[in-house]
């Protein structure tokens, strides 16, 4: 049986009614099939009573597995709600696919500190995860999973809102968990990642010729800061204006290619610079021999990059078409970046042929670049499911 996906979005004032309304909309698209997986995202005053919202979702959908969390805003089909009270529900029937839920916790007092709760994920085709940014070390887990599951996509985001008690509002089954991370491992389910980092490359490619940790000491055989200043000074006027608003570094993660495209660069901010030594600190570990390129971010480049990445996804699912998509968009995007409301939701609908899509505005997005999953900022990260 083909993959079936449905979505729902509700702004009803009562949290239980809103959960039931959004879930009813989502399961109506499944042709009477009970969903193997439901994801629910809750925002606004409904986070004062997430248990009530959860009850409404369960009553309307009876999911085999449910995960989700609190959000600063939610997305539905062609709609983005960045304020007010709302619930977004995404439901899927995978046929023969397997869905294994997990709730992870970080145990800092153990010797050594460790993450608990991860099931057997060997053979997984992909992971979806929603994490609490305050109690869970997402970067640490992603580094470990890169070794355990090389090449397997991990998608998701960090919660961007908490309960009225100040705890995490992670949804897991019929419970609200106050910390950690929740998610699912997918077996025999095809998951196509789409990561739009929303930044355009500027200037030439440069090779790191000396580095240590997260510090670039030399670029192309000269002090890194000096090289960077020279490159910026030679940029066209428009590109100089872009980098004046915030210069970024794109780092090639997979060095096995002869030529690098926009999506091959892991985009990170510059954490600091030392004028005396000419060294640059970046928000990622770097190595001698890696290729970098300067990047800049603005609304136009973010729009064009999202279109480009979605079109690549459509090419990849040309035989079957998309059944639907999960969307994890940075809470720094939306109207604050693009001006008009509904930008990412509308672009996803237009480029994916109106396939059902839903998700939330995250405080950090999880998705792969160069074959390994990272925690990002200002991205739109999607999981696209072929039919």
C-alpha positions as CSV (number, residue, x, y, z in Angstrom):
1,X,0.0,0.0,0.0
2,X,1.3,3.5,-0.9
3,X,2.2,5.9,1.8
4,X,-0.7,8.2,2.8
5,X,-0.3,11.5,4.7
6,X,-2.8,14.0,6.0
7,X,-2.4,17.2,7.9
8,X,-4.6,19.5,10.0
9,X,-4.4,22.9,11.6
10,X,-6.8,24.3,14.2
11,X,-7.1,27.7,16.0
12,X,-10.1,26.7,18.2
13,X,-9.8,28.4,21.6
14,X,-10.3,25.2,23.7
15,X,-7.1,23.1,23.8
16,X,-8.9,19.8,23.7
17,X,-11.2,20.9,20.9
18,X,-8.2,22.2,18.9
19,X,-6.3,19.0,19.2
20,X,-9.4,17.0,18.1
21,X,-10.1,19.3,15.3
22,X,-6.6,19.3,13.8
23,X,-6.3,15.5,14.2
24,X,-9.7,15.0,12.5
25,X,-8.6,17.0,9.5
26,X,-5.4,15.0,9.3
27,X,-6.9,11.5,9.5
28,X,-9.7,12.4,7.0
29,X,-7.0,12.2,4.3
30,X,-6.0,8.6,5.2
31,X,-9.1,7.0,3.6
32,X,-10.2,5.3,6.8
33,X,-6.7,3.8,7.6
34,X,-5.6,4.3,11.2
35,X,-2.3,6.3,11.3
36,X,0.9,4.5,12.3
37,X,2.4,7.8,13.2
38,X,1.1,11.2,14.3
39,X,3.1,14.2,15.1
40,X,1.5,17.1,17.0
41,X,2.8,20.6,17.6
42,X,1.2,23.0,20.1
43,X,1.6,26.7,20.4
44,X,0.2,29.7,22.4
45,X,-2.0,29.3,25.5
46,X,-2.7,25.7,24.7
47,X,0.7,25.0,26.3
48,X,-0.9,25.8,29.6
49,X,-2.8,22.5,29.2
50,X,-0.9,20.3,26.7
51,X,-2.4,17.2,28.3
52,X,-5.9,18.4,27.2
53,X,-4.7,19.0,23.6
54,X,-3.0,15.5,23.6
55,X,-6.3,13.9,24.7
56,X,-8.1,15.6,21.8
57,X,-5.6,14.4,19.3
58,X,-5.8,10.8,20.6
59,X,-9.5,10.7,20.6
60,X,-9.8,11.9,17.0
61,X,-6.9,9.8,15.5
62,X,-6.1,6.8,17.7
63,X,-2.5,6.7,16.5
64,X,-0.2,3.7,17.0
65,X,2.6,6.1,17.8
66,X,2.5,9.8,18.7
67,X,5.3,12.3,19.3
68,X,5.5,16.1,19.2
69,X,6.2,19.2,21.2
70,X,5.7,22.8,22.1
71,X,6.3,25.5,19.4
72,X,6.6,29.2,19.0
73,X,4.5,28.8,15.9
74,X,3.1,26.1,13.6
75,X,2.8,25.5,9.9
76,X,0.1,23.9,7.9
77,X,-0.9,23.7,4.2
78,X,-0.1,27.2,2.9
79,X,-0.5,28.7,6.4
80,X,2.0,29.8,9.1
81,X,0.8,30.8,12.5
82,X,3.6,32.6,14.4
83,X,1.4,33.9,17.2
84,X,-1.9,33.0,18.9
85,X,-3.2,29.6,19.9
86,X,-2.9,26.7,17.4
87,X,-2.4,23.0,17.0
88,X,-0.8,21.4,13.9
89,X,-1.2,17.6,13.3
90,X,0.6,15.5,10.8
91,X,-0.6,11.9,10.3
92,X,0.8,9.0,8.2
93,X,0.0,5.5,7.2
94,X,3.1,3.7,6.0
95,X,1.7,0.3,5.0
96,X,4.4,-2.2,5.7
97,X,6.8,0.3,7.4
98,X,7.8,0.1,11.0
99,X,7.7,3.0,13.4
100,X,9.7,2.7,16.7
101,X,9.2,5.5,19.2
102,X,11.8,6.7,21.7
103,X,12.2,9.1,24.6
104,X,15.8,10.0,25.2
105,X,17.2,11.5,28.4
106,X,20.6,13.0,29.2
107,X,22.2,11.7,32.5
108,X,24.9,14.3,33.4
109,X,25.6,12.7,36.8
110,X,26.6,9.4,35.4
111,X,30.3,8.6,35.0
112,X,30.7,9.3,32.1
113,X,27.6,11.3,31.3
114,X,25.4,9.4,28.9
115,X,22.2,9.5,26.8
116,X,19.7,6.8,27.6
117,X,16.5,5.5,25.9
118,X,17.8,5.0,22.3
119,X,16.3,1.7,20.9
120,X,18.0,-0.6,18.5
121,X,18.2,1.6,15.4
122,X,20.3,-0.7,13.1
123,X,18.5,-1.0,9.8
124,X,16.7,2.3,10.3
125,X,15.9,4.3,7.1
126,X,15.6,7.6,9.0
127,X,15.0,9.2,12.4
128,X,12.7,12.1,13.3
129,X,13.4,13.9,16.6
130,X,12.1,16.8,18.6
131,X,14.4,17.8,21.5
132,X,14.4,20.2,24.4
133,X,17.3,22.7,23.9
134,X,17.8,23.1,27.7
135,X,18.0,19.6,29.0
136,X,19.3,17.6,26.0
137,X,22.7,17.8,24.1
138,X,21.4,17.4,20.6
139,X,24.9,18.0,19.0
140,X,26.4,15.2,21.1
141,X,23.8,12.7,20.0
142,X,24.2,13.7,16.3
143,X,27.9,13.1,16.6
144,X,27.3,9.7,18.0
145,X,24.7,8.7,15.5
146,X,27.0,9.8,12.6
147,X,29.2,6.9,13.7
148,X,26.4,4.4,14.4
149,X,24.2,5.2,11.3
150,X,26.4,6.7,8.7
151,X,24.4,8.2,5.9
152,X,21.0,7.8,7.6
153,X,19.1,11.1,7.7
154,X,18.0,12.5,11.0
155,X,15.4,15.3,10.8
156,X,13.6,17.4,13.3
157,X,14.0,20.5,15.5
158,X,14.4,22.0,18.9
159,X,11.3,22.9,20.9
160,X,10.7,26.7,20.7
161,X,8.1,27.0,23.5
162,X,7.6,25.6,27.0
163,X,4.7,24.9,29.3
164,X,3.4,27.5,31.7
165,X,5.5,25.7,34.4
166,X,8.7,26.4,32.5
167,X,9.3,22.7,31.6
168,X,9.6,21.1,28.2
169,X,6.3,20.1,26.6
170,X,7.5,17.0,24.7
171,X,4.6,14.8,23.6
172,X,5.1,11.0,23.8
173,X,2.3,8.6,23.4
174,X,-0.4,9.9,25.8
175,X,2.1,11.7,28.1
176,X,3.8,15.1,28.3
177,X,7.5,14.6,29.1
178,X,9.3,17.5,30.8
179,X,12.8,17.0,29.4
180,X,15.0,15.1,26.9
181,X,14.1,14.4,23.3
182,X,11.3,12.3,21.7
183,X,11.2,10.8,18.2
184,X,10.8,7.8,16.0
185,X,13.0,5.4,14.0
186,X,11.6,4.5,10.7
187,X,12.1,1.0,9.2
188,X,11.2,0.2,5.6
189,X,10.0,3.8,5.2
190,X,11.7,6.0,2.5
191,X,12.5,9.4,3.9
192,X,14.1,12.0,1.6
193,X,15.8,14.9,3.4
194,X,15.6,18.5,2.1
195,X,17.8,21.1,3.9
196,X,17.7,24.7,2.8
197,X,20.2,26.7,4.8
198,X,19.0,29.9,3.2
199,X,22.4,31.4,2.5
200,X,24.0,32.2,-0.9
201,X,27.7,31.6,-1.6
202,X,29.8,34.6,-2.5
203,X,33.4,34.9,-3.6
204,X,35.8,32.1,-4.5
205,X,36.4,28.7,-2.9
206,X,39.3,28.7,-0.4
207,X,41.3,25.9,1.1
208,X,42.1,25.8,4.8
209,X,45.9,25.4,5.1
210,X,46.2,25.5,8.9
211,X,43.5,24.9,11.5
212,X,43.0,23.6,15.1
213,X,39.7,22.7,16.6
214,X,37.2,25.4,15.5
215,X,39.9,27.9,14.6
216,X,41.0,28.6,11.0
217,X,44.6,29.8,11.1
218,X,45.4,30.0,7.4
219,X,43.4,30.2,4.2
220,X,45.2,29.6,1.0
221,X,48.6,29.8,2.8
222,X,48.0,33.3,4.3
223,X,46.5,34.4,7.7
224,X,42.8,33.6,7.6
225,X,41.5,37.1,8.6
226,X,43.7,38.8,6.0
227,X,42.4,36.5,3.3
228,X,38.8,37.0,4.3
229,X,39.2,40.8,4.2
230,X,40.8,40.6,0.8
231,X,38.0,38.5,-0.6
232,X,35.3,40.7,0.8
233,X,37.0,43.8,-0.6
234,X,36.8,42.2,-4.1
235,X,33.2,41.3,-4.0
236,X,30.6,43.1,-6.2
237,X,28.7,45.9,-4.5
238,X,25.5,43.9,-3.9
239,X,27.4,41.0,-2.3
240,X,29.4,43.4,-0.1
241,X,26.1,44.8,1.1
242,X,24.9,41.2,1.9
243,X,27.9,40.3,3.9
244,X,27.8,43.6,5.8
245,X,24.6,42.2,7.3
246,X,26.3,39.1,8.6
247,X,29.2,37.1,7.2
248,X,28.9,33.4,7.2
249,X,31.3,30.6,6.4
250,X,30.3,27.6,4.3
251,X,32.4,24.5,5.0
252,X,32.5,21.5,2.7
253,X,31.8,18.4,4.8
254,X,32.0,15.7,2.1
255,X,35.3,16.2,0.3
256,X,34.7,13.4,-2.2
257,X,33.3,15.6,-5.0
258,X,35.1,17.3,-7.9
259,X,32.8,20.3,-7.8
260,X,30.8,21.8,-5.0
261,X,27.2,23.1,-5.2
262,X,25.4,25.4,-2.8
263,X,23.9,22.6,-0.7
264,X,27.4,21.0,-0.2
265,X,28.4,23.6,2.3
266,X,27.6,23.5,6.0
267,X,26.9,27.1,6.8
268,X,28.1,28.4,10.1
269,X,28.7,31.8,11.8
270,X,32.0,33.4,12.6
271,X,32.5,33.2,16.4
272,X,35.4,35.6,16.6
273,X,38.6,37.0,15.0
274,X,42.1,37.9,16.3
275,X,43.5,40.8,14.4
276,X,47.0,40.2,15.8
277,X,47.3,36.5,14.7
278,X,44.9,36.7,11.8
279,X,43.0,33.6,13.1
280,X,39.2,33.1,12.7
281,X,37.0,31.1,15.1
282,X,33.9,29.5,13.5
283,X,31.0,27.6,15.0
284,X,32.1,24.2,13.8
285,X,35.2,22.0,13.9
286,X,37.5,22.5,10.9
287,X,40.4,20.7,9.4
288,X,43.4,21.4,7.2
289,X,42.5,20.6,3.6
290,X,38.8,21.5,3.9
291,X,37.3,23.8,1.3
292,X,35.3,26.9,2.5
293,X,33.4,29.6,0.8
294,X,31.9,32.8,2.2
295,X,28.1,32.9,2.4
296,X,25.5,35.6,3.1
297,X,21.9,35.4,4.0
298,X,19.0,37.6,2.9
299,X,15.3,37.0,2.1
300,X,15.9,36.6,-1.7
301,X,18.7,34.1,-1.3
302,X,16.7,32.1,1.3
303,X,13.7,32.0,-1.0
304,X,15.8,30.9,-4.0
305,X,17.6,28.3,-2.0
306,X,14.4,26.8,-0.7
307,X,13.0,26.6,-4.2
308,X,16.2,25.0,-5.5
309,X,16.3,22.3,-2.8
310,X,12.6,21.5,-3.2
311,X,13.0,21.1,-6.9
312,X,15.8,18.6,-6.3
313,X,13.5,16.7,-4.0
314,X,10.8,16.6,-6.7
315,X,13.3,15.3,-9.2
316,X,14.2,12.5,-6.8
317,X,10.6,11.4,-6.3
318,X,9.6,11.9,-10.0
319,X,8.5,8.3,-10.4
320,X,6.0,8.2,-7.5
321,X,5.5,11.9,-6.5
322,X,5.5,13.1,-2.9
323,X,2.9,11.7,-0.4
324,X,3.6,14.6,1.9
325,X,6.3,16.4,4.0
326,X,7.2,17.3,7.5
327,X,8.5,20.9,7.8
328,X,10.9,22.2,10.5
329,X,11.4,26.0,9.9
330,X,13.6,28.3,12.0
331,X,11.7,30.7,14.2
332,X,14.0,33.4,12.7
333,X,12.4,32.9,9.3
334,X,8.7,33.6,8.8
335,X,7.4,37.2,8.5
336,X,10.6,38.4,10.3
337,X,12.7,37.4,7.4
338,X,10.4,37.5,4.4
339,X,7.9,40.2,5.3
340,X,4.7,38.5,4.0
341,X,3.3,35.7,6.1
342,X,3.2,32.1,5.0
343,X,6.4,32.1,2.9
344,X,7.8,28.7,3.6
345,X,4.4,27.0,3.8
346,X,3.4,28.5,0.5
347,X,6.7,27.7,-1.2
348,X,6.5,24.1,-0.1
349,X,3.0,23.8,-1.4
350,X,3.9,25.3,-4.8
351,X,7.0,23.2,-5.3
352,X,5.7,19.9,-4.0
353,X,2.5,20.0,-6.0
354,X,0.2,20.8,-3.0
355,X,1.3,17.6,-1.2
356,X,0.1,17.8,2.4
357,X,2.8,19.4,4.7
358,X,2.8,20.5,8.3
359,X,5.4,21.2,11.1
360,X,6.6,23.9,13.4
361,X,8.9,26.9,13.9
362,X,11.9,25.5,15.7
363,X,14.7,27.0,17.9
364,X,17.2,24.9,15.8
365,X,16.7,22.5,12.9
366,X,18.1,19.1,12.4
367,X,19.0,17.8,9.0
368,X,21.9,16.4,6.9
369,X,24.5,18.2,4.9
370,X,27.1,16.2,3.0
371,X,25.7,12.9,4.3
372,X,25.8,13.8,8.0
373,X,23.1,15.4,10.1
374,X,23.8,18.6,12.0
375,X,21.9,21.1,14.1
376,X,21.3,24.3,12.1
377,X,19.9,27.8,12.5
378,X,17.8,29.8,10.0
379,X,17.1,26.8,7.9
380,X,14.0,25.2,6.5
381,X,14.4,21.5,6.9
382,X,12.0,19.0,5.4
383,X,11.4,15.3,5.4
384,X,9.7,14.4,2.1
385,X,8.0,11.0,1.9
386,X,7.5,9.4,-1.6
387,X,4.2,7.7,-2.3
